[in-house]
């Protein structure tokens, strides 16, 4: 069962979908589910939230502040500090629900929310276990590229553009934004496999949604570049960590990097044949990921979900 809910994050009203098992009785283990960068709760986060609710968990998927149906101006701002605060606020919301055992709350982060989820869990002791799917650190992606080989000149150029945009905004020229995705399939394919995968997921009938972000504010760039999602990952221990990545994903090096920094207990699980975005919605990859997550959270959120 899905219920539309709202809660506050640093004064902003966050829009969420709360999923509860049909046979829910008494307080249960619950999961906060964070969406990928540019995503909304109706896409990958909602799919995982629904599938995990079918396994007996109470789950909460929500739109980040400044995005989707959540409040926040300017629209399209990607602020890592706010994204981490949104996760904390989601945990706080779950602690108020009668359906939820406040001592059995976990975190699932997908893509950018994988990184944000690790950063939040490091200092949020109300999160008892954390799992990630196709996790990335958005800062590493901006600085080093999805595959880790990007020239340093690229991010320096983006920082210069962000500085110019802030000056333009100060002069009253309005909010300055940049496109996240190419305009056409031809341009997307020319950008390489990862660019095409993202375009094909977000910009076609496969999973496109009118509220998913197609552009970001330039004022996001300096915030993102200075962030480090993995800096405090060692603080997650002794709480357990599960990281899931596609064997063919060009972004998987970031999940490996985070996993190596974690002190344990920890587990890394490969989904054979999957690229990054395959784990967002393709049943042949999502189903084994959900099965692994179900076992993990049942084992580590004490009691039976």
C-alpha positions as CSV (number, residue, x, y, z in Angstrom):
1,X,0.0,0.0,0.0
2,X,1.3,3.4,-1.0
3,X,0.5,6.6,0.9
4,X,1.5,10.1,0.0
5,X,3.4,11.8,2.8
6,X,5.3,15.0,3.6
7,X,7.9,15.9,6.2
8,X,10.3,18.8,6.8
9,X,14.0,18.9,6.0
10,X,15.7,22.1,7.2
11,X,12.4,23.9,6.9
12,X,11.5,22.6,3.4
13,X,8.5,20.3,2.8
14,X,9.7,17.0,1.3
15,X,7.3,14.9,-0.7
16,X,7.4,11.1,-0.2
17,X,5.7,7.8,-0.9
18,X,5.4,5.6,2.1
19,X,5.0,1.9,1.2
20,X,3.6,-0.5,3.8
21,X,3.1,-4.3,3.5
22,X,-0.5,-5.3,3.0
23,X,-0.4,-7.5,6.0
24,X,1.5,-5.0,8.2
25,X,0.9,-5.7,11.9
26,X,2.8,-4.0,14.7
27,X,6.1,-2.0,14.4
28,X,8.3,-3.2,11.6
29,X,11.7,-2.7,10.2
30,X,11.8,0.3,7.8
31,X,14.0,1.6,5.0
32,X,14.7,5.0,3.7
33,X,15.2,4.8,-0.1
34,X,17.1,7.6,-1.8
35,X,16.8,8.3,-5.6
36,X,19.6,8.7,-8.1
37,X,20.9,12.1,-9.1
38,X,18.2,13.8,-11.3
39,X,15.8,11.1,-10.4
40,X,12.4,11.2,-8.6
41,X,10.6,9.0,-6.2
42,X,8.4,7.5,-9.0
43,X,11.5,6.0,-10.7
44,X,14.1,3.6,-9.4
45,X,13.7,4.6,-5.7
46,X,10.0,3.9,-5.9
47,X,10.5,0.5,-7.6
48,X,12.9,-0.7,-4.9
49,X,10.7,0.8,-2.2
50,X,7.7,-1.1,-3.5
51,X,9.6,-4.4,-4.1
52,X,11.1,-4.3,-0.6
53,X,7.7,-3.5,1.0
54,X,6.4,-6.7,-0.7
55,X,9.1,-8.4,1.3
56,X,7.7,-7.0,4.6
57,X,9.5,-3.8,5.2
58,X,8.0,-0.3,5.6
59,X,9.8,1.8,3.0
60,X,10.0,5.5,2.3
61,X,11.0,6.9,-1.1
62,X,11.1,10.7,-1.4
63,X,12.1,13.6,-3.7
64,X,15.2,15.5,-2.7
65,X,14.7,19.1,-1.7
66,X,14.7,21.5,-4.7
67,X,13.6,18.6,-7.0
68,X,10.5,16.6,-7.9
69,X,7.4,17.5,-5.8
70,X,9.5,18.7,-2.9
71,X,9.9,22.3,-1.9
72,X,13.1,24.4,-2.5
73,X,14.2,27.2,-4.6
74,X,16.0,27.4,-7.0
75,X,14.6,24.4,-8.7
76,X,17.2,21.9,-9.9
77,X,19.7,22.6,-7.2
78,X,21.8,19.6,-6.3
79,X,23.2,20.4,-2.9
80,X,25.0,17.4,-1.2
81,X,24.7,18.9,2.3
82,X,20.9,19.2,1.8
83,X,20.7,15.7,0.3
84,X,22.3,14.3,3.4
85,X,20.0,16.4,5.6
86,X,17.0,15.0,3.7
87,X,18.0,11.5,4.6
88,X,18.3,12.4,8.3
89,X,14.8,14.1,8.0
90,X,13.4,10.9,6.4
91,X,14.7,8.9,9.3
92,X,13.2,11.3,11.8
93,X,9.9,11.0,9.9
94,X,10.0,7.2,10.1
95,X,10.6,7.3,13.9
96,X,7.2,9.0,14.3
97,X,5.2,6.3,12.5
98,X,3.3,3.7,14.4
99,X,4.1,1.1,11.7
100,X,7.8,1.5,12.3
101,X,10.2,0.2,15.0
102,X,12.5,3.2,15.5
103,X,15.3,0.9,16.4
104,X,15.1,-1.0,13.1
105,X,15.7,1.6,10.4
106,X,18.0,1.0,7.5
107,X,19.1,3.1,4.5
108,X,19.1,2.1,0.8
109,X,20.8,4.5,-1.6
110,X,20.8,4.2,-5.4
111,X,23.4,5.9,-7.5
112,X,24.2,9.4,-6.0
113,X,22.0,8.5,-3.0
114,X,24.4,5.6,-2.5
115,X,27.1,8.1,-1.8
116,X,24.8,10.4,0.2
117,X,23.5,7.4,2.1
118,X,27.0,6.5,3.2
119,X,27.8,10.0,4.2
120,X,24.5,10.2,6.2
121,X,24.9,6.8,7.9
122,X,28.5,7.6,9.0
123,X,27.2,10.0,11.7
124,X,23.5,9.0,11.9
125,X,23.3,6.3,14.5
126,X,19.6,5.8,14.0
127,X,20.5,4.1,10.7
128,X,21.3,0.5,11.8
129,X,22.3,-0.9,8.4
130,X,23.1,0.6,5.0
131,X,22.9,-0.8,1.5
132,X,23.7,0.7,-1.9
133,X,22.9,-0.1,-5.5
134,X,25.1,1.4,-8.3
135,X,26.6,3.8,-5.7
136,X,28.6,6.8,-6.9
137,X,30.1,9.7,-5.2
138,X,28.7,12.6,-7.2
139,X,31.9,14.7,-6.5
140,X,34.2,12.0,-7.9
141,X,31.9,11.7,-10.9
142,X,32.1,15.5,-11.6
143,X,35.9,15.6,-10.9
144,X,37.0,12.4,-12.5
145,X,34.2,11.3,-14.8
146,X,32.0,8.3,-14.6
147,X,34.9,6.0,-15.5
148,X,37.5,7.8,-13.5
149,X,39.6,8.9,-16.5
150,X,38.3,12.5,-17.1
151,X,40.9,15.3,-17.6
152,X,41.2,17.7,-14.6
153,X,40.6,20.5,-17.1
154,X,36.9,19.5,-17.4
155,X,36.0,20.2,-13.8
156,X,38.1,23.4,-13.8
157,X,36.1,24.6,-16.8
158,X,32.8,23.8,-15.0
159,X,34.0,25.6,-11.9
160,X,34.8,28.7,-14.0
161,X,31.4,28.5,-15.6
162,X,29.8,28.2,-12.1
163,X,31.6,31.2,-10.9
164,X,30.5,33.2,-13.9
165,X,26.9,32.0,-13.3
166,X,27.0,33.2,-9.7
167,X,28.1,36.6,-10.9
168,X,25.3,36.7,-13.5
169,X,22.8,35.8,-10.8
170,X,24.1,38.5,-8.5
171,X,23.6,41.0,-11.3
172,X,19.9,40.0,-11.6
173,X,20.2,37.9,-14.7
174,X,18.2,35.0,-13.2
175,X,19.1,31.4,-12.2
176,X,21.7,29.9,-14.5
177,X,21.4,26.2,-15.4
178,X,23.0,23.6,-17.6
179,X,21.6,20.5,-19.3
180,X,22.3,17.1,-17.8
181,X,21.5,15.1,-20.9
182,X,22.0,15.4,-24.7
183,X,19.1,16.5,-26.8
184,X,19.1,13.5,-29.2
185,X,19.9,9.8,-29.3
186,X,22.6,10.5,-31.8
187,X,24.3,13.0,-29.4
188,X,23.8,10.6,-26.5
189,X,25.5,7.7,-28.3
190,X,28.4,10.0,-29.3
191,X,29.0,10.7,-25.6
192,X,29.8,7.1,-24.9
193,X,28.0,4.1,-23.3
194,X,27.4,5.7,-19.9
195,X,26.0,8.9,-21.4
196,X,23.7,6.9,-23.6
197,X,22.6,4.7,-20.7
198,X,21.5,7.7,-18.7
199,X,19.8,9.4,-21.6
200,X,17.9,6.2,-22.5
201,X,16.7,5.8,-19.0
202,X,15.7,9.4,-18.2
203,X,14.7,10.8,-21.6
204,X,12.7,8.0,-23.3
205,X,9.5,6.2,-22.4
206,X,11.5,3.5,-20.7
207,X,11.5,5.5,-17.4
208,X,11.2,9.2,-18.3
209,X,9.2,11.3,-15.8
210,X,8.1,14.9,-16.2
211,X,9.4,15.9,-12.8
212,X,12.9,14.3,-13.1
213,X,15.6,16.9,-13.5
214,X,16.9,17.5,-17.0
215,X,19.1,20.4,-15.9
216,X,20.9,21.5,-12.8
217,X,21.7,25.0,-11.5
218,X,25.3,26.1,-12.0
219,X,25.4,26.9,-8.3
220,X,25.3,23.1,-7.8
221,X,28.7,22.6,-9.3
222,X,31.0,24.1,-6.6
223,X,28.9,22.5,-3.9
224,X,29.2,19.1,-5.5
225,X,33.0,19.4,-6.3
226,X,33.9,20.2,-2.7
227,X,31.9,17.3,-1.3
228,X,33.3,13.8,-0.5
229,X,30.7,11.1,0.1
230,X,33.3,8.6,1.2
231,X,35.4,10.7,3.5
232,X,33.7,9.3,6.7
233,X,32.7,5.9,5.6
234,X,35.0,4.3,8.2
235,X,32.6,5.6,10.9
236,X,29.8,3.3,9.7
237,X,31.3,0.3,11.4
238,X,30.4,-1.6,13.4
239,X,27.0,-1.2,11.6
240,X,26.8,-3.4,8.5
241,X,27.2,-2.3,4.9
242,X,26.2,-4.0,1.6
243,X,27.2,-2.6,-1.7
244,X,25.7,-3.9,-5.0
245,X,27.1,-3.0,-8.4
246,X,26.8,-4.2,-12.0
247,X,29.8,-6.1,-13.2
248,X,29.8,-4.1,-16.5
249,X,29.1,-0.7,-14.9
250,X,31.8,1.9,-15.7
251,X,30.9,3.5,-12.4
252,X,31.6,0.4,-10.3
253,X,35.1,1.7,-9.3
254,X,33.5,4.2,-7.0
255,X,31.6,1.5,-5.1
256,X,34.8,-0.5,-4.9
257,X,36.6,2.6,-3.6
258,X,34.0,3.2,-0.9
259,X,34.0,-0.5,0.1
260,X,37.8,-0.5,0.5
261,X,37.5,2.5,2.9
262,X,34.8,0.8,5.0
263,X,36.0,-1.0,8.1
264,X,33.3,-3.7,8.3
265,X,31.2,-5.7,8.7
266,X,30.8,-5.3,5.0
267,X,29.8,-7.2,1.8
268,X,30.2,-6.5,-1.9
269,X,27.8,-8.2,-4.3
270,X,28.2,-8.1,-8.1
271,X,25.3,-8.4,-10.4
272,X,26.7,-10.2,-13.5
273,X,26.1,-8.6,-16.9
274,X,24.6,-5.4,-15.6
275,X,25.6,-1.9,-16.4
276,X,24.9,1.1,-14.1
277,X,21.4,1.9,-15.2
278,X,20.3,-1.7,-15.6
279,X,20.0,-1.9,-11.9
280,X,17.4,0.9,-11.9
281,X,14.6,-1.0,-13.5
282,X,15.4,-4.2,-15.5
283,X,13.8,-7.1,-13.8
284,X,16.6,-9.6,-14.6
285,X,19.0,-7.4,-12.5
286,X,16.6,-5.8,-10.0
287,X,15.2,-9.1,-8.8
288,X,18.5,-10.5,-7.6
289,X,19.5,-7.2,-6.1
290,X,16.2,-7.0,-4.2
291,X,16.7,-10.6,-3.0
292,X,20.2,-9.8,-1.7
293,X,18.9,-6.6,0.0
294,X,16.1,-8.5,1.6
295,X,18.4,-11.0,3.1
296,X,20.8,-8.3,4.3
297,X,18.2,-6.1,5.9
298,X,16.4,-9.1,7.5
299,X,19.7,-10.3,9.0
300,X,20.8,-7.0,10.3
301,X,17.6,-5.2,11.3
302,X,17.1,-7.5,14.2
303,X,13.9,-9.5,14.1
304,X,11.8,-10.5,11.1
305,X,10.7,-7.8,8.8
